[in-house]
Amino acid sequence: MEIFNEHQQEVAETLRRETSKSDWTDWKWHIRHSVKSVDDFERVLGVSFPEGKKRIFERTVDKFPMSVTPYYLSLIDPEDYENDPVFHQSFPSGEELKIGRFDMTDPLHEDEDSPAPGITHRYPDRVLFHISNLCSMYCRHCTRKRKVGDRDSIPSRDDIEQGLEYIRNTPQIRDVLLSGGDPFMLSDERLDWVLTRIGEIEHVEVVRIGTRMPVVLPYRITDELVSMLKKHHPLWINTHFNHPREITTSARRALQKLAEAGIPLGNQSVLLAGVNDCQRLIRTLNHKLVKNRVRPYYLYQCDLSEGLTHFRTPIGKGIEIIESLRGHTSGFSVPTYVVDAPGGGGKIPVMPNYIVSWGPNKVVLRNYEGVITTYNEPESYEPNYCDRDCLNCSLQLKEDDAEEKAIGIEKLLSDWDDTTSLTPENNERLERRDDAA
Ligand SMILES: *Cc1c(COP(=O)(O)O)cnc(C)c1O
């Protein structure tokens, strides 16, 4: 059989004792056999935790439930599980019960920026659409930990209809990001239905799916799923690899199927203390990703969600990682490092400073090697005064000057708006909140 190694066989057999039929490559088998209790975890992994520790684990599971697919569990090295990156991402830690001073249940204010069920509308032209609150594996570092395992909040068909209605009625939305939970927890038919409904909305130009299935349950990427997805282009997929160990033969095969269906693939990693907070490790991960046609998209600073304190690194660690990538390796192996602003301000990119100084005629820059260089600004640059009349502009965009507003810093820079300062009250995102309230 394809990827079946000895250890995986052991895991399957431990679970199979209680089932009449099982197939390691059947994704539904993994969902049915997801490991949800500390006892089962011990049994399947073949380890036993000291009694005191076990009680703490169980208390943690009571607050933040556990669920691990047999596949993902089989990646753990039982000989050294305490240092294992897969173990840390899937098994509860007593540290989760320590709520830090700055922790919040919903640090990104996703619930507040929600004008319709399942919709988070934060940016002008795109929305997050939560179409599933289920995951095959509960990541211990989940930013939506508040919702994990909350079975009452599986969106009904009616909830999804309301989200679709909001998208239909909001013409500025050109990009819909399906998220969850994991959208691939839906059946192919249900997902096909959602994608078809979105496809019928004329102003939606592109759909993205955020899924961790290629990492935690690659057998979900079936031929049937992929041939259904192919009907819905332009479709992009972002996945969530955090450690090179996760790029197994099965994961590679899943990525290959998606790539061969013409789906551009991206990866969003989260910087996690004790899992991947290492320059060399992230570089290796990104190299493996691009070898498998996955573009590293974002590296996230760990959010201020409750129960994640022990995973947090200083932002400086992330900047150091980017410093070790930019220039040192292919540009497309360098993700954008972002801090998702607490309070719902969205993603803020952070990186090392490359501008050393600046005068009216020159910019002094430094490169990754420490070379300091001068860029002479052009002596004659005729700036286009922009009055947004693109039809008569020499740049030939030839779009009519449709109702388009500038937002944020872009507005302060624009020629055609006299605003000189911004106050947090006067922005569209907060107006949407008021409308919804
Ligand atoms: C991350 C995110 C998006 C997508 O952001 P991109 O930078 O376009 O990938 C959209 N909406 C919300 C609420 C998000 O958190």
The ligand as an ORCA input file, in Angstrom:
! r2SCAN-3c Opt
* xyz 0 1
  C      -6.974     37.237      6.411
  C      -8.288     37.768      6.135
  C      -8.701     38.042      4.825
  C      -7.806     37.818      3.639
  O      -6.700     38.648      3.673
  P      -5.665     38.647      2.480
  O      -4.580     39.548      2.945
  O      -6.413     39.138      1.293
  O      -5.227     37.227      2.291
  C      -9.959     38.551      4.639
  N     -10.782     38.788      5.663
  C     -10.419     38.552      6.944
  C     -11.363     38.855      8.025
  C      -9.159     38.024      7.213
  O      -8.809     37.775      8.485
*
